[in-house]
Amino acid sequence: MVESADTRTSARAWATLGRTALVCAYLASCVAFVFFTRPRPTALDRIRQFGELTVITRNNANCYYLYRDTPMGFEYDLAKSFADHLQVRLQVRVADNWQALVEELAAQPDAVIAASLAITPARRQLADFSDGYMAIRQHIIVNRSNMAVKRAEDLAGREVHVRRGSPYQQRLELLQSRGIAVNIVLQDDTPTEELIQEVSSGEIDITIADSHIARLNRQYYPRAVLGPPIGEEVDLGWAVHPRNRTLLSEINRFFKTIKRNGTYDRIYNRYYANIDSFDYVDLRIFHRRVRTRLPRYRPVIETAAQENGFDWRLIAAQIYQESHFNPRAESHAGAFGLMQLTARTARSLGVKDPFDPTGNIRAGIRHLKALHDRFDQVPVRDRMTIALAAYNVGQGHIHDARRLAKRLGLDPNRWTSLTQTLPMLRQPKYYKEARYGYCRGTEPVIYVRKIALYYDILKHKSLAENHAAPFVAP
């Protein structure tokens, strides 16, 4: 049989098409291999690519709030440090409860929940948790007039108010299963802080709170008493979507780093350093005098503070520490009036009557401003604290403490350094070499700590008055 020319041409064409198809198939398989074997971007990759970390948290004193348009809160500061660690922007979103936090995470799976969450088996069913960064325990919270509750068994027959769906409800139900007939009263979406306030005011008898929340809030509501613990110690952790293991590993690495380099302690001390120096009598007097004495001086404090670029609440806290808002106060060291001006300082500021409240306040704030300006080389975060210490003990001793800090290899521009060196100036081996000699160096440390405590309470009162509930912060 003889092939025609058309037949041979057709055969060559089909052969060419076959080879082309094989080549295409091969190329397609190569592309598919590269596509399917190339590592897909992780949540951490996407966060870095887009330059933004979204953190989901709660709007409360422990987690996140706005004060004078400035975002604050222990969890916020940790999250901001993590964003800085990743070199990205921080975006904050607020949710009201655990369920809402989980729903937000489902909607934004690359986000991180940073909301002072206790790591519990039930929560691990819905999210993956980081290593713990703070150990806490649940405590019974009662009013100071109700001191009969000494242990968990004393809850039998009593009403205990807790938020529905919270670990507190689970703990109380566990006590019930063990035969303690506690009457659980469930509140829908009522924050723990609000329940502590209601215990303090006598509206309810008992609630349950985590130790760090209870200890922080008792300075705001001093009649709420931290009762006995119930249950074992647990850790707080951050949560991520279950498939984001790389992001979780980076979070764990971050916490190890900041605990090693001191960043964690600095943030912790900003919010919790003063909560253990709790003095019920002093705080009760402070809350009462804020109501009864502060209002008559508040207008001049606000005006003079604003003129000098200060927060009036900080000045009010300082005035209380100096004189308890008593315009006729006199100290054994010869200081007078609301801001305890010495005769020398009063003269230098042109004050003729140190017992005149308006003149005393204005002069005291001008004096503080002058001290603040003299420490212009100190970073903003420590500058006011060091100026307050200088107001208390004199700038000469502050300079001595800074020189000693430098000699000891500490940063002389950090207040944490001066809290170490100021008390050392009581010892002969240190003050003999100091230009200004002996210094009662523990006093300015206590002075600053108490002002910080009163200032925090006044800020909290302002937030409560304004009912601040921010949703998103840059």
Secondary structure, 3 states (H helix, E strand, C coil): CCCCHHHHHHHHHHHHHHHHHHHHHHHHHHHHHHHHHCCCCCHHHHHHHHCEEEEEECEECCCEEEECCEEECHHHHHHHHHHHHHCCEEEEEECCCHHHHHHHHHHCCCCEEEEEEECCHHHHCCCEECCCCEEEEEEEEEECCCCCCCCHHHHCCCEEEEECCCHHHHHHHHHHHCCCCCEEEEECCCCHHHHHHHHHHCCCCEEEEEHHHHHHHCCCCCCEEEEEEEEEEEEEEEEECCCCHHHHHHHHHHHHHHHHHCHHHHHHHHHHCCCCCCCHHHHHHHHHHHHHCHHHHHHHHHHHHHHCCCCHHHHHHHHHHHHCCCCCCECCCCEECCCCEEHHHHHHCCCCCCCCHHHHHHHHHHHHHHHHHHCCCCCHHHHHHHHHHHHHHCHHHHHHHHHHHHHCCCCCCCHHHHHHHHHHCCCHHHHCCCCCCCCCCHHHHHHHHHHHHHHHHHHHHHHHHHCCCCCEEC
